[in-house]
Amino acid sequence: MRLRYKVLIALILAVTGVFLFVAQGMPSSQKTAPSYEAGMSDNVVKSMPLAKSGYSDMQETLASGESRSQSSVSTNIDMKPKIIKTGNVTISVEKDQFDKVITTVKTIVSSCGGMPQSSEITKGEYPYFSAVYRVPVENFDMCVDKLQGVSKDVSISVSSEDRTAQYIDLAARLQVLESQKDFYLGLMQKAKTVDEMLKVRRYLDQTIAQIESIKGQMQYIEGRATYSTLRITVSTTSQTPKPKPWYIEDLENALKAGFLMLWNVFLALIKATIIVVPLFFIVMWLGMYIYNMYKKLKKES
């Protein structure tokens, strides 16, 4: 009996030892909570103050979102050069060649893929043509070279402006703002009160306005860099006569002087006739009257 009692006690002690060993190896409930908090992602922890603390922690949450947006800029940005070219072409032609030159100019620009943006033409004694074209940048130089041969009197000036750095800066800012926009949209869904929603909405509206402004600037640069501006004016030159030989000029001057002298003599004769003829008749009448009176007095005596 004593042997059985000792074996039973030994079994009880062995089972008790196994349970104690297993209990020491298991994590307690107090130890699991910190490990759970430590295993949470930074994004979850940073987004929780809005739900936990309410409106008082809103500013901190928004600031953390902005900092994350600025650090998430992608390198997928268009690095192609953005060169804006502008050309001015001034053409002077004779009046009888005006219409022909305008037709030639329009044909050249059209063959280079140019599109008219505005045009103005004036007819009359001094015809004038002015137009602005948008020409694909890859055909711009070829178009200018062709216009050089339209007339003997052609003046051309070309300017280039590199807007690549500005475009890249705008693209980077756009990515940051797009990331901020997504962040604010996420906060809108997590907002618990009306005040929280209004505050997030204000930040969201400001971000959207900046996005639209930057997109407009980028589209302007892309358009100007894709299609260059070409201004063309066509005017007429004054018809300057060729100088005449000196002897012909002297002869013309002598003829003009002789004609002028004859004309003056003719005018003088007319004036003299108008004045002398009436006086002549008056003198004759007085002479006849005096003569008749003299004869009458002589007979009476």
Secondary structure, 3 states (H helix, E strand, C coil): CHHHHHHHHHHHHHHHHHHHHHHHHCCCHHHHHHHHHHCCCHHHHHHCHHHHCHHHHHHHHHHHHHHHHHCCCCCCCCCCCCEEEEEEEEEEECHHHHHHHHHHHHHHHHHCCCEEEEEEEECCCCCEEEEEEEEEHHHHHHHHHHHHCCCCEEEEEEEEEECHHHHHHHHHHHHHHHHHHHHHHHHHHHCCCHHHHHHHHHHHHHHHHHHHHHHHHHHHHHHHHHEEEEEEEEEECCCCCCCCCHHHHHHHHHHHHHHHHHHHHHHHHHHHHHHHHHHHHHHHHHHHHHHHHHHHHHHHC
